[in-house]
Amino acid sequence: MCLSVPSQVTELHDDASVTVNTLGVKRRVSAHLMTEPLAIGDFVLIHIGFVMNKIDETEANLSLALYKEIVEKLALEEQA
């Protein structure tokens, strides 16, 4: 099973790749599998270095909030 964290496109490149921000980590990934164009600010899901699809901003923000909540709870458990 794969868990994909929503990533936001921050840069577009001429070689069909994009730079994305995933929870504060920036990395360059391939957009070769996308059939629709991407724009700066789009939210996407990535699998093994490839953008698989765009997702709605509302859904992305809900998922990101949930991931942050999970991380906070895990950090509190480690402190106990």
PyMOL Python script that loads the backbone (N, CA, C, O; Angstrom):
from pymol import cmd

cmd.read_pdbstr("""\
ATOM      1  N   MET A   1       0.849  -1.173   0.000  1.00  0.00           N
ATOM      2  CA  MET A   1       0.000   0.000   0.000  1.00  0.00           C
ATOM      3  C   MET A   1       0.892   1.233   0.000  1.00  0.00           C
ATOM      4  O   MET A   1       1.963   1.232   0.608  1.00  0.00           O
ATOM      5  N   CYS A   2       0.455   2.276  -0.675  1.00  0.00           N
ATOM      6  CA  CYS A   2       1.219   3.506  -0.787  1.00  0.00           C
ATOM      7  C   CYS A   2       0.410   4.652  -0.194  1.00  0.00           C
ATOM      8  O   CYS A   2      -0.790   4.776  -0.441  1.00  0.00           O
ATOM      9  N   LEU A   3       1.078   5.476   0.581  1.00  0.00           N
ATOM     10  CA  LEU A   3       0.449   6.654   1.158  1.00  0.00           C
ATOM     11  C   LEU A   3       1.060   7.862   0.473  1.00  0.00           C
ATOM     12  O   LEU A   3       2.271   8.073   0.546  1.00  0.00           O
ATOM     13  N   SER A   4       0.240   8.649  -0.185  1.00  0.00           N
ATOM     14  CA  SER A   4       0.745   9.797  -0.924  1.00  0.00           C
ATOM     15  C   SER A   4       0.304  11.083  -0.239  1.00  0.00           C
ATOM     16  O   SER A   4      -0.888  11.324  -0.048  1.00  0.00           O
ATOM     17  N   VAL A   5       1.280  11.901   0.124  1.00  0.00           N
ATOM     18  CA  VAL A   5       1.018  13.183   0.761  1.00  0.00           C
ATOM     19  C   VAL A   5       0.848  14.230  -0.337  1.00  0.00           C
ATOM     20  O   VAL A   5       1.671  14.301  -1.249  1.00  0.00           O
ATOM     21  N   PRO A   6      -0.211  15.046  -0.263  1.00  0.00           N
ATOM     22  CA  PRO A   6      -0.371  16.095  -1.281  1.00  0.00           C
ATOM     23  C   PRO A   6       0.845  17.019  -1.328  1.00  0.00           C
ATOM     24  O   PRO A   6       1.391  17.408  -0.296  1.00  0.00           O
ATOM     25  N   SER A   7       1.246  17.355  -2.533  1.00  0.00           N
ATOM     26  CA  SER A   7       2.386  18.245  -2.754  1.00  0.00           C
ATOM     27  C   SER A   7       1.922  19.398  -3.629  1.00  0.00           C
ATOM     28  O   SER A   7       1.074  19.228  -4.505  1.00  0.00           O
ATOM     29  N   GLN A   8       2.490  20.578  -3.381  1.00  0.00           N
ATOM     30  CA  GLN A   8       2.096  21.746  -4.165  1.00  0.00           C
ATOM     31  C   GLN A   8       3.199  22.102  -5.155  1.00  0.00           C
ATOM     32  O   GLN A   8       4.375  22.170  -4.796  1.00  0.00           O
ATOM     33  N   VAL A   9       2.806  22.326  -6.394  1.00  0.00           N
ATOM     34  CA  VAL A   9       3.753  22.696  -7.450  1.00  0.00           C
ATOM     35  C   VAL A   9       4.267  24.113  -7.183  1.00  0.00           C
ATOM     36  O   VAL A   9       3.488  25.053  -7.025  1.00  0.00           O
ATOM     37  N   THR A  10       5.603  24.244  -7.137  1.00  0.00           N
ATOM     38  CA  THR A  10       6.207  25.558  -6.902  1.00  0.00           C
ATOM     39  C   THR A  10       6.991  26.079  -8.107  1.00  0.00           C
ATOM     40  O   THR A  10       7.207  27.284  -8.229  1.00  0.00           O
ATOM     41  N   GLU A  11       7.420  25.176  -8.999  1.00  0.00           N
ATOM     42  CA  GLU A  11       8.149  25.574 -10.203  1.00  0.00           C
ATOM     43  C   GLU A  11       7.825  24.626 -11.345  1.00  0.00           C
ATOM     44  O   GLU A  11       7.605  23.432 -11.142  1.00  0.00           O
ATOM     45  N   LEU A  12       7.800  25.183 -12.552  1.00  0.00           N
ATOM     46  CA  LEU A  12       7.629  24.393 -13.772  1.00  0.00           C
ATOM     47  C   LEU A  12       8.954  24.419 -14.529  1.00  0.00           C
ATOM     48  O   LEU A  12       9.624  25.451 -14.574  1.00  0.00           O
ATOM     49  N   HIS A  13       9.334  23.292 -15.121  1.00  0.00           N
ATOM     50  CA  HIS A  13      10.599  23.214 -15.846  1.00  0.00           C
ATOM     51  C   HIS A  13      10.343  22.782 -17.294  1.00  0.00           C
ATOM     52  O   HIS A  13       9.338  22.135 -17.588  1.00  0.00           O
ATOM     53  N   ASP A  14      11.255  23.145 -18.185  1.00  0.00           N
ATOM     54  CA  ASP A  14      11.102  22.864 -19.616  1.00  0.00           C
ATOM     55  C   ASP A  14      11.173  21.380 -19.968  1.00  0.00           C
ATOM     56  O   ASP A  14      10.737  20.987 -21.051  1.00  0.00           O
ATOM     57  N   ASP A  15      11.708  20.557 -19.088  1.00  0.00           N
ATOM     58  CA  ASP A  15      11.893  19.139 -19.388  1.00  0.00           C
ATOM     59  C   ASP A  15      10.739  18.261 -18.880  1.00  0.00           C
ATOM     60  O   ASP A  15      10.936  17.073 -18.624  1.00  0.00           O
ATOM     61  N   ALA A  16       9.559  18.826 -18.735  1.00  0.00           N
ATOM     62  CA  ALA A  16       8.370  18.109 -18.252  1.00  0.00           C
ATOM     63  C   ALA A  16       8.533  17.626 -16.815  1.00  0.00           C
ATOM     64  O   ALA A  16       7.989  16.593 -16.426  1.00  0.00           O
ATOM     65  N   SER A  17       9.290  18.394 -16.036  1.00  0.00           N
ATOM     66  CA  SER A  17       9.369  18.114 -14.614  1.00  0.00           C
ATOM     67  C   SER A  17       8.890  19.356 -13.862  1.00  0.00           C
ATOM     68  O   SER A  17       8.802  20.448 -14.424  1.00  0.00           O
ATOM     69  N   VAL A  18       8.585  19.163 -12.593  1.00  0.00           N
ATOM     70  CA  VAL A  18       8.133  20.262 -11.740  1.00  0.00           C
ATOM     71  C   VAL A  18       8.827  20.138 -10.391  1.00  0.00           C
ATOM     72  O   VAL A  18       9.240  19.050  -9.989  1.00  0.00           O
ATOM     73  N   THR A  19       8.946  21.252  -9.705  1.00  0.00           N
ATOM     74  CA  THR A  19       9.396  21.236  -8.323  1.00  0.00           C
ATOM     75  C   THR A  19       8.158  21.346  -7.461  1.00  0.00           C
ATOM     76  O   THR A  19       7.284  22.179  -7.699  1.00  0.00           O
ATOM     77  N   VAL A  20       8.099  20.484  -6.446  1.00  0.00           N
ATOM     78  CA  VAL A  20       6.948  20.473  -5.545  1.00  0.00           C
ATOM     79  C   VAL A  20       7.418  20.671  -4.105  1.00  0.00           C
ATOM     80  O   VAL A  20       8.569  20.397  -3.765  1.00  0.00           O
ATOM     81  N   ASN A  21       6.505  21.151  -3.277  1.00  0.00           N
ATOM     82  CA  ASN A  21       6.734  21.306  -1.855  1.00  0.00           C
ATOM     83  C   ASN A  21       5.839  20.301  -1.143  1.00  0.00           C
ATOM     84  O   ASN A  21       4.614  20.362  -1.248  1.00  0.00           O
ATOM     85  N   THR A  22       6.458  19.379  -0.421  1.00  0.00           N
ATOM     86  CA  THR A  22       5.727  18.365   0.330  1.00  0.00           C
ATOM     87  C   THR A  22       6.045  18.559   1.806  1.00  0.00           C
ATOM     88  O   THR A  22       7.104  18.150   2.282  1.00  0.00           O
ATOM     89  N   LEU A  23       5.125  19.182   2.520  1.00  0.00           N
ATOM     90  CA  LEU A  23       5.312  19.438   3.953  1.00  0.00           C
ATOM     91  C   LEU A  23       6.646  20.118   4.247  1.00  0.00           C
ATOM     92  O   LEU A  23       7.337  19.768   5.204  1.00  0.00           O
ATOM     93  N   GLY A  24       6.997  21.090   3.416  1.00  0.00           N
ATOM     94  CA  GLY A  24       8.221  21.858   3.626  1.00  0.00           C
ATOM     95  C   GLY A  24       9.452  21.309   2.930  1.00  0.00           C
ATOM     96  O   GLY A  24      10.506  21.944   2.952  1.00  0.00           O
ATOM     97  N   VAL A  25       9.339  20.146   2.314  1.00  0.00           N
ATOM     98  CA  VAL A  25      10.467  19.549   1.597  1.00  0.00           C
ATOM     99  C   VAL A  25      10.253  19.755   0.103  1.00  0.00           C
ATOM    100  O   VAL A  25       9.248  19.317  -0.457  1.00  0.00           O
ATOM    101  N   LYS A  26      11.210  20.425  -0.537  1.00  0.00           N
ATOM    102  CA  LYS A  26      11.103  20.662  -1.980  1.00  0.00           C
ATOM    103  C   LYS A  26      11.904  19.613  -2.733  1.00  0.00           C
ATOM    104  O   LYS A  26      13.015  19.253  -2.343  1.00  0.00           O
ATOM    105  N   ARG A  27      11.311  19.126  -3.833  1.00  0.00           N
ATOM    106  CA  ARG A  27      12.014  18.169  -4.691  1.00  0.00           C
ATOM    107  C   ARG A  27      11.480  18.276  -6.102  1.00  0.00           C
ATOM    108  O   ARG A  27      10.364  18.742  -6.334  1.00  0.00           O
ATOM    109  N   ARG A  28      12.296  17.838  -7.032  1.00  0.00           N
ATOM    110  CA  ARG A  28      11.927  17.879  -8.449  1.00  0.00           C
ATOM    111  C   ARG A  28      11.419  16.501  -8.853  1.00  0.00           C
ATOM    112  O   ARG A  28      12.063  15.488  -8.580  1.00  0.00           O
ATOM    113  N   VAL A  29      10.264  16.469  -9.504  1.00  0.00           N
ATOM    114  CA  VAL A  29       9.654  15.207  -9.915  1.00  0.00           C
ATOM    115  C   VAL A  29       9.202  15.301 -11.370  1.00  0.00           C
ATOM    116  O   VAL A  29       9.073  16.392 -11.926  1.00  0.00           O
ATOM    117  N   SER A  30       8.968  14.159 -11.962  1.00  0.00           N
ATOM    118  CA  SER A  30       8.564  14.099 -13.364  1.00  0.00           C
ATOM    119  C   SER A  30       7.057  14.320 -13.515  1.00  0.00           C
ATOM    120  O   SER A  30       6.262  13.814 -12.723  1.00  0.00           O
ATOM    121  N   ALA A  31       6.683  15.077 -14.533  1.00  0.00           N
ATOM    122  CA  ALA A  31       5.278  15.269 -14.884  1.00  0.00           C
ATOM    123  C   ALA A  31       4.965  14.609 -16.229  1.00  0.00           C
ATOM    124  O   ALA A  31       3.950  14.921 -16.852  1.00  0.00           O
ATOM    125  N   HIS A  32       5.834  13.697 -16.677  1.00  0.00           N
ATOM    126  CA  HIS A  32       5.669  13.032 -17.974  1.00  0.00           C
ATOM    127  C   HIS A  32       4.365  12.242 -18.090  1.00  0.00           C
ATOM    128  O   HIS A  32       3.847  12.081 -19.195  1.00  0.00           O
ATOM    129  N   LEU A  33       3.827  11.750 -16.986  1.00  0.00           N
ATOM    130  CA  LEU A  33       2.616  10.929 -17.046  1.00  0.00           C
ATOM    131  C   LEU A  33       1.327  11.751 -17.036  1.00  0.00           C
ATOM    132  O   LEU A  33       0.237  11.201 -17.197  1.00  0.00           O
ATOM    133  N   MET A  34       1.448  13.046 -16.851  1.00  0.00           N
ATOM    134  CA  MET A  34       0.258  13.901 -16.787  1.00  0.00           C
ATOM    135  C   MET A  34      -0.281  14.200 -18.186  1.00  0.00           C
ATOM    136  O   MET A  34       0.472  14.538 -19.099  1.00  0.00           O
ATOM    137  N   THR A  35      -1.579  14.071 -18.331  1.00  0.00           N
ATOM    138  CA  THR A  35      -2.207  14.394 -19.617  1.00  0.00           C
ATOM    139  C   THR A  35      -2.753  15.815 -19.632  1.00  0.00           C
ATOM    140  O   THR A  35      -3.029  16.364 -20.699  1.00  0.00           O
ATOM    141  N   GLU A  36      -2.908  16.409 -18.463  1.00  0.00           N
ATOM    142  CA  GLU A  36      -3.365  17.791 -18.387  1.00  0.00           C
ATOM    143  C   GLU A  36      -2.226  18.667 -17.873  1.00  0.00           C
ATOM    144  O   GLU A  36      -1.383  18.196 -17.110  1.00  0.00           O
ATOM    145  N   PRO A  37      -2.193  19.932 -18.282  1.00  0.00           N
ATOM    146  CA  PRO A  37      -1.092  20.798 -17.867  1.00  0.00           C
ATOM    147  C   PRO A  37      -1.144  21.116 -16.369  1.00  0.00           C
ATOM    148  O   PRO A  37      -2.213  21.154 -15.760  1.00  0.00           O
ATOM    149  N   LEU A  38       0.026  21.340 -15.803  1.00  0.00           N
ATOM    150  CA  LEU A  38       0.124  21.739 -14.408  1.00  0.00           C
ATOM    151  C   LEU A  38       0.483  23.215 -14.333  1.00  0.00           C
ATOM    152  O   LEU A  38       1.095  23.768 -15.247  1.00  0.00           O
ATOM    153  N   ALA A  39       0.093  23.842 -13.233  1.00  0.00           N
ATOM    154  CA  ALA A  39       0.400  25.253 -13.007  1.00  0.00           C
ATOM    155  C   ALA A  39       0.962  25.411 -11.603  1.00  0.00           C
ATOM    156  O   ALA A  39       0.707  24.586 -10.726  1.00  0.00           O
ATOM    157  N   ILE A  40       1.715  26.456 -11.398  1.00  0.00           N
ATOM    158  CA  ILE A  40       2.220  26.759 -10.068  1.00  0.00           C
ATOM    159  C   ILE A  40       1.014  26.933  -9.136  1.00  0.00           C
ATOM    160  O   ILE A  40       0.056  27.637  -9.454  1.00  0.00           O
ATOM    161  N   GLY A  41       1.093  26.277  -7.991  1.00  0.00           N
ATOM    162  CA  GLY A  41       0.014  26.328  -7.019  1.00  0.00           C
ATOM    163  C   GLY A  41      -0.884  25.106  -7.034  1.00  0.00           C
ATOM    164  O   GLY A  41      -1.628  24.875  -6.081  1.00  0.00           O
ATOM    165  N   ASP A  42      -0.827  24.306  -8.117  1.00  0.00           N
ATOM    166  CA  ASP A  42      -1.626  23.077  -8.175  1.00  0.00           C
ATOM    167  C   ASP A  42      -1.164  22.103  -7.095  1.00  0.00           C
ATOM    168  O   ASP A  42       0.013  22.070  -6.734  1.00  0.00           O
ATOM    169  N   PHE A  43      -2.099  21.319  -6.590  1.00  0.00           N
ATOM    170  CA  PHE A  43      -1.779  20.234  -5.672  1.00  0.00           C
ATOM    171  C   PHE A  43      -1.807  18.930  -6.444  1.00  0.00           C
ATOM    172  O   PHE A  43      -2.708  18.684  -7.246  1.00  0.00           O
ATOM    173  N   VAL A  44      -0.801  18.094  -6.188  1.00  0.00           N
ATOM    174  CA  VAL A  44      -0.658  16.841  -6.921  1.00  0.00           C
ATOM    175  C   VAL A  44      -0.327  15.708  -5.957  1.00  0.00           C
ATOM    176  O   VAL A  44       0.084  15.933  -4.819  1.00  0.00           O
ATOM    177  N   LEU A  45      -0.519  14.484  -6.446  1.00  0.00           N
ATOM    178  CA  LEU A  45      -0.084  13.282  -5.738  1.00  0.00           C
ATOM    179  C   LEU A  45       1.041  12.660  -6.534  1.00  0.00           C
ATOM    180  O   LEU A  45       0.986  12.600  -7.762  1.00  0.00           O
ATOM    181  N   ILE A  46       2.063  12.197  -5.830  1.00  0.00           N
ATOM    182  CA  ILE A  46       3.270  11.674  -6.466  1.00  0.00           C
ATOM    183  C   ILE A  46       3.477  10.227  -6.056  1.00  0.00           C
ATOM    184  O   ILE A  46       3.246   9.850  -4.907  1.00  0.00           O
ATOM    185  N   HIS A  47       3.913   9.430  -7.007  1.00  0.00           N
ATOM    186  CA  HIS A  47       4.268   8.036  -6.731  1.00  0.00           C
ATOM    187  C   HIS A  47       5.593   7.752  -7.410  1.00  0.00           C
ATOM    188  O   HIS A  47       5.737   7.963  -8.614  1.00  0.00           O
ATOM    189  N   ILE A  48       6.547   7.280  -6.654  1.00  0.00           N
ATOM    190  CA  ILE A  48       7.916   6.968  -7.097  1.00  0.00           C
ATOM    191  C   ILE A  48       8.509   8.020  -8.047  1.00  0.00           C
ATOM    192  O   ILE A  48       9.101   7.686  -9.073  1.00  0.00           O
ATOM    193  N   GLY A  49       8.336   9.289  -7.682  1.00  0.00           N
ATOM    194  CA  GLY A  49       8.956  10.367  -8.438  1.00  0.00           C
ATOM    195  C   GLY A  49       8.173  10.868  -9.629  1.00  0.00           C
ATOM    196  O   GLY A  49       8.677  11.694 -10.390  1.00  0.00           O
ATOM    197  N   PHE A  50       6.941  10.387  -9.814  1.00  0.00           N
ATOM    198  CA  PHE A  50       6.094  10.828 -10.924  1.00  0.00           C
ATOM    199  C   PHE A  50       4.803  11.440 -10.390  1.00  0.00           C
ATOM    200  O   PHE A  50       4.177  10.897  -9.479  1.00  0.00           O
ATOM    201  N   VAL A  51       4.415  12.567 -10.960  1.00  0.00           N
ATOM    202  CA  VAL A  51       3.104  13.130 -10.646  1.00  0.00           C
ATOM    203  C   VAL A  51       2.063  12.216 -11.270  1.00  0.00           C
ATOM    204  O   VAL A  51       2.085  11.960 -12.474  1.00  0.00           O
ATOM    205  N   MET A  52       1.151  11.729 -10.437  1.00  0.00           N
ATOM    206  CA  MET A  52       0.126  10.801 -10.928  1.00  0.00           C
ATOM    207  C   MET A  52      -1.177  11.523 -11.271  1.00  0.00           C
ATOM    208  O   MET A  52      -1.846  11.173 -12.243  1.00  0.00           O
ATOM    209  N   ASN A  53      -1.540  12.538 -10.467  1.00  0.00           N
ATOM    210  CA  ASN A  53      -2.757  13.298 -10.766  1.00  0.00           C
ATOM    211  C   ASN A  53      -2.818  14.571  -9.942  1.00  0.00           C
ATOM    212  O   ASN A  53      -2.138  14.714  -8.926  1.00  0.00           O
ATOM    213  N   LYS A  54      -3.646  15.484 -10.405  1.00  0.00           N
ATOM    214  CA  LYS A  54      -3.925  16.706  -9.658  1.00  0.00           C
ATOM    215  C   LYS A  54      -5.066  16.415  -8.697  1.00  0.00           C
ATOM    216  O   LYS A  54      -5.919  15.569  -8.966  1.00  0.00           O
ATOM    217  N   ILE A  55      -5.074  17.125  -7.569  1.00  0.00           N
ATOM    218  CA  ILE A  55      -6.196  16.999  -6.638  1.00  0.00           C
ATOM    219  C   ILE A  55      -6.704  18.383  -6.260  1.00  0.00           C
ATOM    220  O   ILE A  55      -5.996  19.383  -6.372  1.00  0.00           O
ATOM    221  N   ASP A  56      -7.926  18.405  -5.820  1.00  0.00           N
ATOM    222  CA  ASP A  56      -8.592  19.634  -5.409  1.00  0.00           C
ATOM    223  C   ASP A  56      -7.866  20.249  -4.208  1.00  0.00           C
ATOM    224  O   ASP A  56      -7.416  19.529  -3.316  1.00  0.00           O
ATOM    225  N   GLU A  57      -7.754  21.570  -4.188  1.00  0.00           N
ATOM    226  CA  GLU A  57      -7.059  22.266  -3.107  1.00  0.00           C
ATOM    227  C   GLU A  57      -7.705  22.005  -1.745  1.00  0.00           C
ATOM    228  O   GLU A  57      -7.004  21.853  -0.745  1.00  0.00           O
ATOM    229  N   THR A  58      -9.023  21.954  -1.707  1.00  0.00           N
ATOM    230  CA  THR A  58      -9.722  21.690  -0.444  1.00  0.00           C
ATOM    231  C   THR A  58      -9.365  20.307   0.090  1.00  0.00           C
ATOM    232  O   THR A  58      -9.058  20.156   1.273  1.00  0.00           O
ATOM    233  N   GLU A  59      -9.406  19.303  -0.774  1.00  0.00           N
ATOM    234  CA  GLU A  59      -9.047  17.944  -0.366  1.00  0.00           C
ATOM    235  C   GLU A  59      -7.582  17.873   0.070  1.00  0.00           C
ATOM    236  O   GLU A  59      -7.253  17.195   1.043  1.00  0.00           O
ATOM    237  N   ALA A  60      -6.712  18.571  -0.649  1.00  0.00           N
ATOM    238  CA  ALA A  60      -5.292  18.581  -0.299  1.00  0.00           C
ATOM    239  C   ALA A  60      -5.101  19.174   1.098  1.00  0.00           C
ATOM    240  O   ALA A  60      -4.366  18.618   1.915  1.00  0.00           O
ATOM    241  N   ASN A  61      -5.751  20.284   1.367  1.00  0.00           N
ATOM    242  CA  ASN A  61      -5.605  20.929   2.674  1.00  0.00           C
ATOM    243  C   ASN A  61      -6.180  20.078   3.799  1.00  0.00           C
ATOM    244  O   ASN A  61      -5.630  20.066   4.900  1.00  0.00           O
ATOM    245  N   LEU A  62      -7.267  19.373   3.548  1.00  0.00           N
ATOM    246  CA  LEU A  62      -7.818  18.464   4.563  1.00  0.00           C
ATOM    247  C   LEU A  62      -6.838  17.331   4.861  1.00  0.00           C
ATOM    248  O   LEU A  62      -6.620  16.983   6.022  1.00  0.00           O
ATOM    249  N   SER A  63      -6.254  16.763   3.825  1.00  0.00           N
ATOM    250  CA  SER A  63      -5.277  15.691   4.008  1.00  0.00           C
ATOM    251  C   SER A  63      -4.042  16.193   4.742  1.00  0.00           C
ATOM    252  O   SER A  63      -3.543  15.520   5.644  1.00  0.00           O
ATOM    253  N   LEU A  64      -3.545  17.366   4.366  1.00  0.00           N
ATOM    254  CA  LEU A  64      -2.358  17.915   5.014  1.00  0.00           C
ATOM    255  C   LEU A  64      -2.609  18.192   6.493  1.00  0.00           C
ATOM    256  O   LEU A  64      -1.734  17.960   7.326  1.00  0.00           O
ATOM    257  N   ALA A  65      -3.799  18.686   6.820  1.00  0.00           N
ATOM    258  CA  ALA A  65      -4.146  18.929   8.224  1.00  0.00           C
ATOM    259  C   ALA A  65      -4.153  17.618   9.000  1.00  0.00           C
ATOM    260  O   ALA A  65      -3.690  17.570  10.139  1.00  0.00           O
ATOM    261  N   LEU A  66      -4.667  16.574   8.402  1.00  0.00           N
ATOM    262  CA  LEU A  66      -4.698  15.266   9.060  1.00  0.00           C
ATOM    263  C   LEU A  66      -3.284  14.720   9.268  1.00  0.00           C
ATOM    264  O   LEU A  66      -2.982  14.192  10.339  1.00  0.00           O
ATOM    265  N   TYR A  67      -2.414  14.838   8.261  1.00  0.00           N
ATOM    266  CA  TYR A  67      -1.034  14.380   8.405  1.00  0.00           C
ATOM    267  C   TYR A  67      -0.328  15.140   9.533  1.00  0.00           C
ATOM    268  O   TYR A  67       0.396  14.540  10.328  1.00  0.00           O
ATOM    269  N   LYS A  68      -0.538  16.450   9.602  1.00  0.00           N
ATOM    270  CA  LYS A  68       0.094  17.254  10.651  1.00  0.00           C
ATOM    271  C   LYS A  68      -0.406  16.834  12.029  1.00  0.00           C
ATOM    272  O   LYS A  68       0.371  16.786  12.982  1.00  0.00           O
ATOM    273  N   GLU A  69      -1.694  16.530  12.139  1.00  0.00           N
ATOM    274  CA  GLU A  69      -2.261  16.063  13.399  1.00  0.00           C
ATOM    275  C   GLU A  69      -1.627  14.729  13.815  1.00  0.00           C
ATOM    276  O   GLU A  69      -1.302  14.531  14.986  1.00  0.00           O
ATOM    277  N   ILE A  70      -1.457  13.835  12.870  1.00  0.00           N
ATOM    278  CA  ILE A  70      -0.840  12.536  13.155  1.00  0.00           C
ATOM    279  C   ILE A  70       0.596  12.731  13.653  1.00  0.00           C
ATOM    280  O   ILE A  70       1.008  12.103  14.628  1.00  0.00           O
ATOM    281  N   VAL A  71       1.347  13.595  12.987  1.00  0.00           N
ATOM    282  CA  VAL A  71       2.735  13.846  13.375  1.00  0.00           C
ATOM    283  C   VAL A  71       2.803  14.436  14.783  1.00  0.00           C
ATOM    284  O   VAL A  71       3.654  14.046  15.582  1.00  0.00           O
ATOM    285  N   GLU A  72       1.906  15.374  15.086  1.00  0.00           N
ATOM    286  CA  GLU A  72       1.877  15.974  16.414  1.00  0.00           C
ATOM    287  C   GLU A  72       1.564  14.933  17.488  1.00  0.00           C
ATOM    288  O   GLU A  72       2.189  14.929  18.548  1.00  0.00           O
ATOM    289  N   LYS A  73       0.610  14.060  17.222  1.00  0.00           N
ATOM    290  CA  LYS A  73       0.256  13.022  18.195  1.00  0.00           C
ATOM    291  C   LYS A  73       1.399  12.024  18.385  1.00  0.00           C
ATOM    292  O   LYS A  73       1.656  11.591  19.509  1.00  0.00           O
ATOM    293  N   LEU A  74       2.073  11.662  17.328  1.00  0.00           N
ATOM    294  CA  LEU A  74       3.219  10.767  17.449  1.00  0.00           C
ATOM    295  C   LEU A  74       4.335  11.411  18.262  1.00  0.00           C
ATOM    296  O   LEU A  74       4.984  10.746  19.069  1.00  0.00           O
ATOM    297  N   ALA A  75       4.556  12.697  18.050  1.00  0.00           N
ATOM    298  CA  ALA A  75       5.598  13.415  18.805  1.00  0.00           C
ATOM    299  C   ALA A  75       5.242  13.440  20.295  1.00  0.00           C
ATOM    300  O   ALA A  75       6.117  13.260  21.141  1.00  0.00           O
ATOM    301  N   LEU A  76       3.978  13.660  20.617  1.00  0.00           N
ATOM    302  CA  LEU A  76       3.557  13.666  22.017  1.00  0.00           C
ATOM    303  C   LEU A  76       3.715  12.287  22.653  1.00  0.00           C
ATOM    304  O   LEU A  76       4.108  12.183  23.815  1.00  0.00           O
ATOM    305  N   GLU A  77       3.414  11.233  21.903  1.00  0.00           N
ATOM    306  CA  GLU A  77       3.588   9.874  22.406  1.00  0.00           C
ATOM    307  C   GLU A  77       5.054   9.564  22.691  1.00  0.00           C
ATOM    308  O   GLU A  77       5.367   8.873  23.660  1.00  0.00           O
ATOM    309  N   GLU A  78       5.952  10.073  21.847  1.00  0.00           N
ATOM    310  CA  GLU A  78       7.370   9.828  22.043  1.00  0.00           C
ATOM    311  C   GLU A  78       7.892  10.538  23.287  1.00  0.00           C
ATOM    312  O   GLU A  78       8.832  10.066  23.926  1.00  0.00           O
ATOM    313  N   GLN A  79       7.286  11.666  23.631  1.00  0.00           N
ATOM    314  CA  GLN A  79       7.703  12.432  24.810  1.00  0.00           C
ATOM    315  C   GLN A  79       7.207  11.774  26.103  1.00  0.00           C
ATOM    316  O   GLN A  79       7.786  11.992  27.167  1.00  0.00           O
ATOM    317  N   ALA A  80       6.156  10.984  26.018  1.00  0.00           N
ATOM    318  CA  ALA A  80       5.575  10.376  27.223  1.00  0.00           C
ATOM    319  C   ALA A  80       6.377   9.214  27.740  1.00  0.00           C
ATOM    320  O   ALA A  80       6.008   8.607  28.745  1.00  0.00           O
TER     321      ALA A  80
END
""", "prot")
cmd.dss("prot")
cmd.show_as("cartoon", "prot")
cmd.util.cbc("prot")
cmd.orient("prot")
